[in-house]
Amino acid sequence: MLMQGQAQPDEVTRILARARSALDDFRAETQAIAAQHEQMAAWYAEHGDQAAARLERRTATVQQQLLAELDAAFDAMEAAVYAALELDP
């Protein structure tokens, strides 16, 4: 039940869609950054700097983990909003 001043379901759906779009843009950028770290890791490994290669691989892994956590958090928030509004996702 919506109270006066609360967002209407259509508005909430539009807001979530915009947030999802921003998250998708962020995901693409983060994946590109992680790929760059992987490329640098390969370059360092080829040039004999194993410590730098490990650091670059670790950085890429952290980027991917943070992205996965953000995705999971957004999915949970989105599900909670839809459940609270009694809407289908």
Buried (B, 14 or more C-beta within 10 A) or exposed (E): EEEEEEEEBEEBBEEBEEEEEEBEEEBEEBBEBBEBBBEBBEEBBEEEBEEBBEBBBEBBEEBBEEBEEBBEEBEEEBEEBBEEBEEEE
